Amino acid sequence: MLESSLYRGCFSSADMRAIWSEHATISAWLKVEQTLARAQASAGLIPDAAARALEGISVQDLNLSQLHEQMILVGRPIVGLVRQLRTLADEQGEHVHFRATTQDIMDTAMALQMRLGLEEVQTSVDRIIEGLDRHTQLYGSTVMIGRTNGQHAVPIRLETKLQVWKSELERRLAALSDAAGRGLNVQIGGPVGDLQAYANGDGQQVKRSVAAALGLNTVEPHWQNARDGVVDIVTGLGALCGTLCKLAHNVNLLSSSDIGEVYERPQQGKGASSAMAHKKNQRASEFGEAVARLGRQRSEQIGELALHQHERSGGVWVAEWIVVPETFLLTSGALSWVERMFDDLVIDQQVMAATTQATGISAHKGH
């Protein structure tokens, strides 16, 4: 359903879909192959002409139908990709994918896509925080009844509730930034990750050159079977989704008919019911909660996928191809809805004041 033209806008953002699209993924594989060849040429391991030949190839030059057929036959997409690249590179074809393995290309490409995805997440969270700041500036001094354990507690300032939400989002961003420092790594190691196909330190030179060119980090000796960096990033997204789910759920509660202290700005037909014409359902908070729940739940699967056997374990690695992109996609959808929720949110100060007054509860004095 994440691919459905009818539903996809409800579950992911267009920008995140562009990052994880098939075209973008194949482009990332090609970029890694090109960057690897350029680093190897600079180290004198392959002819410069080979790197130039590869750099002249684009995704448009590839036969995607043939690539799909090879993927089903081989079970890995890079074998078919390399076969086409070697043909397109003509007499320089033997130098394509030199001393590399499929996982080198796919892991490094995934790190590139994760980096772009995290940048998009950062931008979206920043916009949500800007929305919270606007409401705080306009309505922060408004007094509303606090609620604990589903019951009226004592009056609080709206600013306190909004600042708690903001600080939690800031912590989620800090956690993702920390995770990115550990998880956005180049993977250049060859069949078992240890660069044994290289000699005289050439492998390390190539690895560092590729990392520098792509803006990625390196880990030693490799992370083919050590997926903790990916786990940190994906679970970080899941934790962010947990925060987004909480925010959306709480806004939805405050929008209920029985409370009505906030609501989404009305628009003709928005949140309409097919059976009850009087209803104006709160859709942004509803979808924000639903998609964030899905993102959090999807992210939890990544822990299972860290359980590699020996130097490589396809049974868990293959599953990353679904879990990592879909966690990013669902996170982007949740972020889009929560951003819209705060953009459209109306604070009803009169209802807040009336509710607070009706409870007859005064502010807690500490005794």
Secondary structure, DSSP 8 states (H G I E B T S, - for coil): -TT-TTTHHHHS-HHHHHHTSHHHHHHHHHHHHHHHHHHHHHTTSS-HHHHHHHHT--GGGS-HHHHHHHHHHHS-HHHHHHHHHHHHTGGGGGGTTTT--HHHHHHHHHHHHHHHHHHHHHHHHHHHHHHHHHHHHHHTT-EEEEEETTEEEEEEEHHHHHHHHHHHHHHHHHHHHHHHHHH-B-----TTSS-TT--TTHHHHHHHHHHHHHT-B--SS--SS--HHHHHHHHHHHHHHHHHHHHHHHHHHHTSTTT-SEEE---TTTT--SS-TT----HHHHHHHHHHHHHHHHHGGGGGGG---TT--HHHHHHHHHHHHHHHHHHHHHHHHHHHHHHHEEE-HHHHHHHHHHHT-------
